[in-house]
Amino acid sequence: MPRLSAAQDAIRLAAAHPTAGLTSSTRALYARLAAETGRTRTSLARAVAAWRQGGVEALRILDETWNPPAGPFDRARPALAAADLPRLRPHANRLTDEPRGVQLRFGRDGRWYPYSADPGTPADDEDAWWPQGEADEDPVGALTGLLAAGA
């Protein structure tokens, strides 16, 4: 495992705590970790969801956009269309269907990370998009899983 920054390690620690039925001590821990990482509590919760989705790479995908080289990213849209799945609009390393509130983010590790938001959410509203489900090397699998989960 690569060496974690202090903020990444704080998010990893927060992800180790259950979120259902938060106790007062867990809420206090989240508040302290949010302050120490320079995040709001909501931003920390999104980061924890990303960590649970795929660790360091998923956290990187949450916090940054990048322009992938030609290859798997370019082949994703035709693969999704061939599978009769919704057409997604590309931007940087993201494919988004704003009306449905679904998004796939392509990681530097070659996996697709599914995200969801309320239908109609603009793709650039960073705070509205949440990690949802498991990353997949196949964009069809990632989007199928996301749609099956009810996003």
Secondary structure, 3 states (H helix, E strand, C coil): CCCCCHHHHHHHHHHCCCCCCCCHHHHHHHHHHHHHHCCCHHHHHHHHHHHHHHHHHHHHHHHCCCCCCCCHHHHHHHHHHHCCCCCCEEECCEEEECCCCEEEEECCCCCEEEEECCCCCCCCCHHHCEECCCCECCHHHHHHHHHHCCC
